[in-house]
Amino acid sequence: MAKVGFVGLGIMGTPMAGHLIDAGHTLYLYDIKPIPAELTGKGGVACATGTEVASHADIIITMVPDTPHVAAALFGENGIAAGLTAGKIVVDMSSIAPVETKEFAKKINDLGCDYLDAPVSGGEVGAKAASLTIMVGGPEGAFETVKPLFEKMGKNITLVGGNGDGQTTKVANQIIVALNILAVSEALLFASKAGADPAKVRQALMGGFANSRILEVHGERMVKRTFNPGFRIELHQKDLNLALTGARQLQMSLPSTALAQQLFSSVAAHGGAALDHSALVKALELLANHTVTPDA
């Protein structure tokens, strides 16, 4: 069994860490908020700093919201880097910028340690079910060492390439997810305004070529108006910003991604930044002066 550090115990980090404890691994835990009792109650060890976590663990996982948070967790005061010794592995499972990821990897490598960027897809549901898709960038040896841990948190686990490639894959994933949410939003809103029952339209579409996980899960949220996250709009905005920034750096255009980002911004401007990203439909509902479920 491995000695594992886990920094970042939010909506997704808590169940992910819990699966590792359940598998028999020793978990050293740190978050800026109090450590969830459900983890310490199962044997997780609460630590006062990221440095303390890294000093105890051989593999240290971070799961925090954005690029600056990873930088602070790794290299800030009392950060992970200060507790590292040669031979340890740092695994960032956050979704952050590929360029900065490569810089973080180099700094960790200079300390004699390996670095994997391993962002995930599947949201809170996937984290709780241990069914996350995990996209990994980094050296194959480190990947093979950490893979048994990944297998306790996810199902579809792929070593894509070198450092940064995992994050690039996650950005691509978020483009696809956003545009699928947009497509489902437009379809159900169109059907509803045309007078059809959106719940029955969704049910019919799920039996055909238009079926998707987005139609299944997020389409139901649109019909039932259940927009509690899930995955918050503000986090998807962050991911699409990574995509659009990368596109500018690559001198290419992502017009549909830009449109999705603007629609997310509209929902956020109306107070919906913390809603589930399926609430993108609300921006289209404003434009149509109609809701998917008319009596909502």
C-alpha positions in Angstrom: 0.0 0.0 0.0 1.2 3.5 -0.9 1.7 6.6 1.3 -0.3 9.2 -0.6 -0.7 12.9 0.0 -3.9 14.6 -1.2 -4.1 18.4 -1.3 -7.5 19.9 -2.3 -10.6 18.3 -0.7 -13.5 19.9 -2.4 -16.5 18.5 -4.2 -14.4 16.1 -6.2 -11.2 15.8 -4.1 -13.1 14.4 -1.1 -14.6 11.4 -2.8 -11.4 10.8 -4.8 -9.4 10.7 -1.6 -12.0 8.6 0.1 -11.7 5.9 -2.6 -7.9 5.7 -2.0 -8.5 5.3 1.8 -11.1 2.6 1.1 -8.5 0.8 -1.0 -6.1 0.6 2.0 -3.7 3.4 1.2 -2.4 5.7 3.9 -3.6 9.2 3.1 -2.1 12.5 4.3 -4.6 15.3 3.8 -4.4 19.1 3.5 -6.9 21.8 2.5 -7.3 25.5 3.3 -10.6 24.5 4.8 -11.1 22.0 7.6 -10.5 18.4 6.5 -13.8 16.5 6.0 -14.6 14.3 9.0 -15.7 11.5 6.6 -12.0 11.2 5.6 -10.4 11.4 9.0 -13.0 9.1 10.3 -11.8 6.5 7.9 -8.2 6.9 8.9 -7.0 9.8 6.8 -4.3 11.9 8.5 -4.9 15.6 8.7 -1.8 17.7 8.1 -1.2 21.4 8.8 0.5 22.3 5.6 1.3 21.0 2.1 4.9 20.7 3.2 3.9 18.3 5.9 1.9 16.2 3.4 4.9 16.0 1.0 7.3 15.0 3.8 5.2 12.0 4.7 3.9 10.8 1.3 5.7 9.2 -1.7 3.0 10.3 -4.1 1.4 13.7 -3.7 -1.9 14.5 -5.5 -3.3 18.0 -6.0 -6.9 18.7 -6.9 -7.6 22.4 -6.7 -9.6 24.9 -8.9 -7.2 26.8 -11.1 -3.6 27.5 -12.2 -2.7 30.0 -9.5 -4.0 27.6 -6.8 -1.7 24.8 -8.1 1.2 27.2 -8.1 0.4 28.2 -4.5 0.0 24.6 -3.4 3.3 23.5 -5.0 5.5 26.5 -4.5 3.9 28.9 -2.1 4.7 29.3 1.6 4.6 25.9 3.3 3.9 24.4 -0.1 4.5 20.8 -1.4 7.8 21.5 -3.0 9.4 22.3 0.3 8.6 18.9 1.6 9.8 16.9 -1.4 12.9 14.6 -1.5 14.3 12.9 -4.6 12.2 10.0 -6.0 8.8 11.2 -5.1 6.0 11.8 -7.6 3.7 14.9 -7.8 0.4 14.4 -9.6 -1.8 17.4 -10.4 -5.3 16.3 -11.2 -6.6 19.9 -11.4 -7.6 21.4 -14.8 -5.1 24.1 -15.5 -3.1 25.8 -18.3 -0.8 23.4 -20.3 2.0 26.0 -20.7 2.2 26.6 -16.9 2.0 22.8 -16.3 5.2 22.3 -18.3 6.9 25.0 -16.1 5.6 23.3 -12.9 6.9 20.0 -14.1 10.4 21.4 -14.8 10.6 22.8 -11.3 9.5 19.5 -9.7 11.9 17.6 -12.0 14.8 19.9 -10.8 14.1 18.6 -7.3 14.7 15.1 -8.4 11.0 14.2 -8.6 8.6 13.1 -11.4 5.5 15.1 -12.3 2.3 13.9 -13.9 -0.5 16.2 -15.1 -3.7 14.1 -14.8 -6.8 16.2 -15.1 -10.2 14.4 -14.9 -13.6 14.4 -16.5 -16.8 13.1 -15.0 -17.7 15.8 -12.5 -19.0 15.1 -9.0 -20.9 12.1 -10.2 -17.8 10.5 -11.7 -15.7 11.3 -8.6 -18.2 9.6 -6.3 -18.7 6.6 -8.5 -14.9 6.2 -9.1 -15.7 6.4 -12.9 -13.6 9.4 -13.9 -11.9 9.7 -17.2 -8.2 10.5 -16.4 -6.0 12.1 -19.1 -2.3 11.9 -18.2 0.8 13.7 -19.3 4.3 12.7 -18.1 6.9 10.0 -18.0 5.7 6.4 -18.6 7.6 5.1 -15.5 5.8 7.5 -13.1 2.5 6.8 -14.9 2.9 3.0 -14.3 3.7 3.6 -10.6 0.6 5.8 -10.1 -1.8 3.9 -12.3 -3.0 1.6 -9.5 -4.2 4.8 -7.7 -5.8 6.1 -10.8 -7.7 2.9 -11.2 -9.3 3.4 -7.7 -10.6 6.8 -8.9 -11.5 6.3 -12.6 -12.2 3.9 -15.4 -10.9 5.4 -18.7 -7.2 6.1 -17.9 -4.9 7.1 -20.8 -1.2 8.2 -20.9 -1.5 10.8 -23.7 2.1 12.0 -23.9 4.5 14.2 -22.1 3.9 16.8 -19.5 1.2 19.3 -20.6 -0.5 16.8 -22.9 -2.9 15.7 -20.2 -4.0 19.3 -19.7 -4.3 19.8 -23.4 -6.6 16.8 -23.7 -8.7 18.2 -20.8 -9.1 21.5 -22.6 -10.2 19.6 -25.7 -12.7 17.7 -23.6 -14.1 20.9 -22.2 -14.6 22.3 -25.7 -16.6 19.2 -26.6 -18.7 19.2 -23.4 -19.5 22.9 -23.7 -20.6 22.6 -27.3 -22.7 19.5 -26.6 -24.5 21.4 -23.7 -25.1 24.2 -26.2 -26.6 21.8 -28.8 -28.8 20.1 -26.2 -30.0 23.5 -24.9 -30.9 24.7 -28.4 -32.7 21.5 -29.3 -34.8 21.2 -26.2 -35.6 24.9 -26.2 -36.6 24.7 -29.9 -38.8 21.7 -29.2 -40.5 23.3 -26.2 -41.3 26.6 -27.9 -42.7 24.7 -30.9 -45.2 23.2 -28.5 -43.7 19.7 -27.9 -43.1 18.2 -24.5 -39.3 18.6 -23.9 -39.2 15.6 -21.6 -40.7 13.3 -24.2 -38.5 14.8 -27.0 -35.5 14.1 -24.8 -36.7 10.5 -24.3 -37.2 10.0 -28.0 -33.8 11.5 -28.9 -32.0 9.2 -26.4 -32.9 6.3 -28.6 -31.2 7.6 -31.7 -28.0 9.0 -33.1 -28.4 12.2 -31.2 -28.0 10.4 -27.9 -25.2 11.5 -25.6 -24.3 11.6 -21.9 -25.0 15.3 -22.1 -28.5 14.7 -23.4 -29.0 12.1 -20.7 -27.8 14.0 -17.7 -27.8 17.7 -18.5 -30.9 17.5 -20.7 -32.8 16.1 -17.7 -31.5 19.0 -15.6 -32.7 21.5 -18.1 -36.2 19.9 -18.1 -36.4 19.5 -14.4 -34.7 22.8 -13.6 -32.1 21.2 -11.3 -29.1 23.4 -11.7 -27.2 22.7 -8.4 -23.6 21.8 -9.3 -22.3 19.4 -10.6 -19.7 21.4 -12.3 -20.0 25.1 -11.9 -20.3 27.5 -14.8 -17.4 29.6 -13.4 -15.1 26.5 -13.6 -16.2 25.8 -17.2 -15.6 29.5 -18.0 -12.1 29.0 -16.7 -11.5 26.0 -18.9 -12.8 27.7 -22.0 -10.6 30.6 -21.3 -7.7 28.2 -21.3 -8.9 27.0 -24.7 -9.3 30.5 -26.2 -5.9 31.7 -24.7 -4.3 28.6 -26.3 -6.0 29.3 -29.6 -4.5 32.8 -29.7 -1.1 31.4 -28.9 -1.5 28.9 -31.7 -2.9 31.6 -34.1 -6.1 29.7 -34.7 -9.8 30.4 -34.4 -12.3 28.5 -32.1 -15.5 30.4 -33.0 -18.0 27.9 -31.4 -16.0 27.8 -28.2 -16.0 31.6 -28.1 -19.8 31.6 -28.5 -20.2 29.1 -25.7 -18.0 31.2 -23.4 -20.1 34.3 -24.1 -23.3 32.4 -23.3 -21.8 31.2 -20.0 -20.8 34.8 -19.3 -24.4 35.9 -19.8 -25.6 33.4 -17.2 -22.9 34.5 -14.9 -23.9 38.1 -15.4 -27.4 37.2 -14.2 -26.0 35.7 -11.0 -25.6 32.1 -12.2 -21.8 31.6 -12.0 -22.2 29.0 -9.3 -24.9 27.0 -11.1 -24.2 23.8 -12.9 -23.0 24.3 -16.4 -26.2 22.8 -17.8 -27.7 26.2 -16.8 -26.1 27.6 -20.0 -29.6 27.0 -21.4 -30.7 30.0 -19.3 -28.8 32.3 -21.7 -30.7 30.9 -24.7 -34.0 31.1 -22.8 -33.5 34.8 -22.2 -33.0 35.3 -25.9 -36.1 33.2 -26.8 -38.2 34.7 -23.9 -39.2 31.1 -23.2 -38.0 28.4 -20.8 -37.6 24.7 -21.7 -40.2 23.9 -19.1 -42.7 26.7 -19.6 -44.3 26.5 -16.1 -40.8 26.7 -14.5 
